[in-house]
Amino acid sequence: MPSESNIASWRELFEKTIEVGLGAALLTKESATKLVEELIQRGTVTKTEGKKLVSDMLEKGKHQKQKMEDLIAEVVQRVMDKADIARQSHIEALERRIADLEERLDT
């Protein structure tokens, strides 16, 4: 049976790894399960704890992935704003205005 100190130290390590974000965002159920199975085989965690760890890892991974996507979208938005690049929606609006003006001139 795993000792409390082994579980606590593993959990602390896991929490620090999750904070990095990228690893958590890319974590799949298969890789989480494989990691936990190895910990169970080593006696670091019990099967019950292992199931909870997989669930926790996947939930935190999903949360971190969303945070990363939001951050990337924010950075891209700032870059686009600084670059002063016209968006497709702006171009389409201008094309509609031009078409309207051309139509008015033809009548």
Secondary structure, DSSP 8 states (H G I E B T S, - for coil): ---HHHHHHHHHHHHHHHHH-HHHHH--HHHHHHHHHHHHHHTSS-HHHHHHHHHHHHHHHHHHHHHHHHHHHHHHHHHHHHHT---HHHHHHHHHHHHHHHHHHH-
